[in-house]
Amino acid sequence: MIRHAAESDLPRILEIYDIARQFMRQSGNMTQWINGYPSEPLLRQDIMNGNLYVMEDEGGVYGAFAFILGDDPTYAEIEGAWQDTATPYGTIHRLASKGTAHGVARACFSFCLGIMDYVRIDTHENNHTMQSAITGYGFRKCGNIYASNGTLRTAYDYVREG
């Protein structure tokens, strides 16, 4: 089940992001989500804005992601080209799981494409696990963008056909 995150979910969400950071380091991704990113204040803001979602089953919350509707300022400039520049889109950010469930990325992507026909996502160049999940679902690599902190990210998009 995927639902909007609540303030009461925050301790579990923070734990999930800690686990995801550890997994990244073990997988050789030493530079993504450093210095406590995503921070508790950012996650609280996501919850207040209705942008943070959790995935849960009978065992509790095991995944989290932000899905933000509307233009993403970091996507205004791309080294490459988006498939579509006229259609409204949603952006997936901060997808993470405890690592106890399979198909988390696929479930997130399907959920988001159930809301918007056009979805964008980016990931760090060293995040091979996420890159594989993104392209395996059918997202198209569009080029490179720079995150708000100036780091290079590989950008993808998916246009759901009618």
C-alpha positions in Angstrom: 0.0 0.0 0.0 1.2 3.5 -0.8 -0.2 6.5 1.1 0.7 10.0 2.1 3.3 10.2 4.9 2.2 11.5 8.3 4.3 13.2 11.0 3.9 9.9 13.0 5.8 8.1 10.2 8.9 10.3 10.5 11.0 8.1 12.8 10.5 5.1 10.5 11.2 7.3 7.4 14.4 8.6 8.9 15.5 5.0 9.7 14.7 4.0 6.0 17.0 6.8 4.7 19.8 5.8 7.1 19.5 2.2 5.7 19.5 3.5 2.2 22.6 5.7 2.8 24.4 2.6 4.2 23.4 0.6 1.2 24.8 3.3 -1.1 28.1 3.3 0.7 28.3 -0.5 0.5 27.6 -0.4 -3.2 30.4 2.1 -3.9 28.2 5.2 -4.0 30.2 7.4 -1.6 29.0 10.8 -2.6 25.2 10.7 -2.8 23.0 11.7 0.2 25.9 13.0 2.3 25.7 15.2 5.4 22.4 13.8 6.6 20.5 14.3 3.3 17.5 14.1 3.2 17.2 16.1 6.4 14.4 15.9 8.9 13.3 19.5 8.1 13.1 18.7 4.4 11.1 15.6 5.1 8.8 17.5 7.4 8.3 20.1 4.6 7.5 17.3 2.1 4.9 15.9 4.6 3.3 19.4 5.0 3.2 19.9 1.3 1.6 16.5 0.7 4.6 15.3 -1.4 6.0 12.5 0.8 4.6 9.0 0.4 5.3 5.8 2.3 5.0 2.2 1.3 3.7 -0.2 3.9 2.5 -3.7 4.5 1.5 -5.7 7.6 5.0 -5.2 8.9 4.9 -1.5 8.7 6.5 1.2 6.6 9.3 -0.1 4.4 9.8 2.6 1.7 9.5 6.3 1.1 9.6 8.7 -1.7 8.7 12.3 -2.7 6.5 12.9 -5.7 6.2 16.5 -6.6 3.9 17.9 -9.2 4.9 20.8 -11.4 8.1 22.3 -12.7 11.3 21.3 -11.0 13.7 24.2 -11.1 16.7 21.9 -11.4 15.2 20.5 -14.6 15.0 23.9 -16.3 18.4 23.3 -18.0 19.5 19.9 -19.2 22.6 18.8 -21.1 20.6 16.7 -23.5 16.8 16.9 -24.1 13.6 15.9 -22.4 11.1 13.9 -24.5 8.5 16.6 -23.8 8.8 20.2 -22.7 5.1 21.2 -23.0 3.3 18.6 -20.9 3.0 19.0 -17.1 5.0 16.5 -15.2 5.7 15.1 -11.8 9.1 14.4 -10.3 10.2 11.5 -8.2 12.8 12.4 -5.5 14.4 10.6 -2.6 13.2 7.0 -3.2 14.4 4.7 -0.6 13.6 1.4 1.1 14.6 -0.7 4.0 15.8 -3.4 1.6 13.3 -5.9 2.9 10.8 -5.8 0.0 11.3 -6.4 -3.7 9.8 -4.2 -6.4 9.9 -1.0 -4.4 11.1 1.2 -7.3 8.6 -0.5 -9.8 5.7 0.1 -7.4 6.7 3.8 -6.9 7.0 4.3 -10.7 3.7 2.7 -11.4 2.0 4.7 -8.6 3.4 8.0 -9.9 2.4 7.2 -13.5 -1.1 6.5 -12.2 -1.2 10.2 -11.1 0.7 11.8 -14.0 1.2 10.7 -17.6 4.6 12.3 -17.7 7.2 11.6 -14.9 10.8 12.7 -14.5 13.5 11.4 -12.2 17.2 11.8 -11.7 19.9 10.0 -9.9 23.6 10.3 -9.0 26.1 8.9 -11.6 27.3 6.4 -9.0 23.9 5.0 -8.1 24.0 2.0 -10.5 21.2 0.2 -8.6 18.7 3.1 -9.1 19.9 3.6 -12.7 19.1 -0.1 -13.4 15.7 0.2 -11.8 14.9 3.4 -13.8 15.9 2.1 -17.2 14.5 -1.4 -16.4 11.0 0.2 -15.9 11.3 2.0 -19.3 12.4 5.5 -18.4 14.5 7.1 -21.2 17.8 8.7 -20.4 17.6 12.3 -21.4 21.0 13.8 -20.3 22.5 15.5 -17.3 21.1 18.1 -14.9 22.7 19.7 -11.8 21.0 19.3 -8.5 20.4 22.4 -6.3 23.7 21.7 -4.5 25.5 21.8 -7.9 26.2 18.0 -8.2 25.8 16.3 -11.5 22.8 13.9 -12.0 21.7 11.7 -14.8 18.1 12.6 -15.8 15.4 10.4 -17.2 11.8 10.7 -18.2 8.8 8.5 -19.0 5.8 9.5 -21.1 2.9 7.2 -20.7 1.2 6.7 -24.0 -2.6 7.1 -24.0 
